[in-house]
Every structure is written in C-alpha cells, then in structure tokens.
Amino acid sequence: MIAAEDKSVLEHDTTKSVAADCVPRTIGPMPEYDTRTLFDGGREIVIRHAGAAYRMKITKQGKLILNK
C-alpha cells in the first residue's frame, strides 16, 4: 500500500514530458505477485509486453533478471 506522503510522487506533473499512459490514473493498492506462483517451481518465465517477449530468470543467488 502506498503511504500518504508517497502519493504526491505519483501525481501527474504537467511540467514534465511524460507519456499519458505512464501516469497512474488512480491511487490504490498495487497488484502483488509471489514468484513461487509466477514461476510454478521453475526458474524462468516469459512475459509478453507490447508485442515483445521478455525472459525473467531467478539466478543462483535468488535475484531476478529481466532480458528482452
């Protein structure tokens, strides 16, 4: 959940050139996903975004790496 003092960071600032679809429309709970659910016991998944495939991997050290 976003703290009240952090909400101002997410508000649209018209002085900056930011694409309209990059600015959150509403403030609310951010979706949260557990890697155990996403990876279903594996160490690598494919995420599709804007027609491109991205690979997310869990390293031997337990960190996440995202590659296009």
SULURRA-V182031 format. One record per backbone hydrogen bond with DSSP energy under -0.5 kcal/mol. CO is the residue of the C=O (numbers start at 1). NH is the residue of the N-H. If there is no record, write none. Layout:
{{CO	NH} {CO	NH}}
//
This chain:
{{3	6} {3	7} {4	7} {4	8} {6	9} {6	10} {7	10} {7	11} {8	11} {12	14} {13	16} {16	18} {19	22} {20	23} {22	24} {26	28} {34	37} {34	38} {35	39} {36	40} {39	42} {43	58} {45	56} {47	54} {49	52} {52	49} {54	47} {54	56} {55	67} {56	45} {57	59} {57	65} {59	62} {63	59} {65	57} {67	55}}
//
